[in-house]
């Protein structure tokens, strides 16, 4: 079992991270930043599809592929010697506060797990004091090994469990931790595992959809549609889409799915766009309707939208990312779903640097943490480990930093009231807080796709004072 204690290596003074439990006003240190983007810039091969990690959260582990660079062991403090079967009294005077992080350090997600371990170690050296210990255990990416890992750290007196990553592993760990009176802050994006002492820290797609739909409605868009992959992520997003749109005062005109395993999406987009009906009404197949300033074209578009409910929308949500998104987007334009007459919307899967290279997506909106802080985190991570981190590394960093800060403030008592503080915390991915039912709420910005990348058009909130769940 790898143990990390505070050694002689000094903390980076500039990174006084997660500043504390917030009281009324949140301040995020300028140097405390996060994430690596989906790692779109370097490590994602053009035609690779990301493996499933729960609902394939933003940038999911495709960005971890090729991960191999490690900090030389000599740069880390020596592991402390412990014996199997030792049990530690969490309240023993002078005892160090132990927090465990469960990650897939072997198995299919091992590269992502090791990158997240590195991010947690970075947080440890930047934030923790001499009374804090961070323990790592391997889940192997399976529920069975995750349960064994949890039993091991609980027997050694861990006060809090960070992780696991996969929802199946969280389900195996949660009941064991609850019986031991220990809370879990998991990295899952599956909201159904939350509760009974389990907090979900992953990026929840429903929250991203709610943010972008609310913003779109505030700009006068009222008719919404969705074109989603027929997978767990797509079904999760669409499952609450109608409710979210109705709450924003809009209506849902159309929802359709496509096969994410397909190699050609032409027919799926053509059917969704009712292209044949449009061709009969508006001219030869494939003939563009004209420029957005052409009055004849505008009237033709209005006639076409009136003839088909599938075209009666001014905002289209595409909850996908990576190469699939870049393949789908130009098809919509070709089949006359013109972005000049509607607004494309996305989820956190759009949060990658190369998205602006697709002209059809320019002007589209999506919700995500503000990029500035994680760019700083990326630089620190790359300076330390020699490569850019995967998108999910910020979850490990923020959770380890939160645990270290609360260890100083709360003497190692990670009770539910403290974790679910309504004031929240400031992290690499912006402000966040947990509800008593275990779900996370984040302060997200609205980003607009431009040729140069994504720019902020509506900043993320700095406090939860005026936010509603």
Steps between C-alpha positions, in 0.01 A plus 500: 500500500659833401504747788583865455602720790615854511874491448769762475380615160351844543150595386468738210421823677306633205247219512297545812226312324147424595516763749284374784136452552350814360305738711272716293761605246730269305845588385686279257873555511626604161768235507255229601391376164399185336453259233654400181210542265393180342863496409379572155818671404727210500395160607168415333532302180259625231284190462512358851182496707534539876447191715201510731564634848160526655342742253826591330541834681664803345808395309467151646809288507591514132724789604693268729608274216872495453556594862836366607704780646545461876672700770825322588449316828798678648310827487226367727537448875576148613200282577424447865515143628172350620401149588200306376228492762601819679193693613529867584286701738376801304482710817835396647695812605778583256380252240523619143176547311471230236296536182482225238467541125375199303600503132532250212880472507482176301257374239345682202493842669846475655653788306223734603523374858874564518457850358235571765737365765765745378250786520411403858868488592543848354217626720657329800833675457338836427237501774542240775671553833701257708197341666343374177563165330367394162461127430455351152341164428439331166143410402608327180190650341280224647240507781658197668847653525352835598323333794826335610682833472233669711518232768876542512502876550209490745684244713794738515286785627436716194277793595375567146499315167559690173387307191445251351461608139241258358142489623509120533796531735329777696202272557733235643687743727211711632337247735836397647591861573157572647529209745836641609356850540722641223378726219595458135566776243487307174616604154195345333266695274210267579258692719323177602791394723470815716362490853550294816840653559609501134563838332534522122773738383501420127371739236123450479367548146155598626646806673681604183181464296302703754755781488515526120122465456433771760748733332352430154150571629621828648612597149155440356527141375184306580484196271750226580606173339759233579698259284674259736709183487312183588719419799497550876624858475246599234210338683606667825502844338172454315334344804457838667516724193126561471469587867797740482362670188155538654649652814674755279168590334567321171356206308665190356428463130704193418724234657685237298782252558779366279729200525830619650678194358410593143772600258266709283239733652368632169164320503440570870548876452307498173201332666513732800512805272209376284719586205277340238201706613717812495624423150147469368402828663813702445677389188737236366659260744820641643427852374567751781217733593716807468666740737350601831441849357305372201130573565394224260718255687357611832144449381592159359650396831187614682281296263714192548497529875123535492461179299684275747504488876854368473604840366302711743786588732748777547742311730646154440683308773768254383636325813810349343862590453828409337514369147130407494398860562738629232355245257135575582509879497565567129227251407242718671605796290499294181148380571382857553487518878681828467676638811410846373137420580546304823749456783701184557539409868729246666606350830840485667610256228544809283767626737798435275740729322443380143126559494534841332657341193155383387326804345151353552547507877622857519248703696383194694466512879591253773543509877833420665734622774691813406823393326747741662557316828549160344748639248713598797455151647600349165825694503586393853415138424702504178796665672495226763423190294610592148164463324154652499241348733170344392183697562396296803825568685343811650255284694787327677679828562195684637391211722846449649538873559156517660587211732826666599335833573220342703758297692651824627164659575305205633762278667430213262125479560350478154136500603215553257418846631853620423518339157155636409573853617253729318770765455701257289865494400724651234690261276686467174169450321339799670269511797324182605290366784329177592134470587391284795383237250855466368477683166745770399408849384759696302530859388522472121570757230333520160759459227454596134689318227718727288761435235769545764330266746242561771451838665300594809173677419343462845745461791472234765361620834750572775269409786188289551313791653264553207509152350219249522524123472 
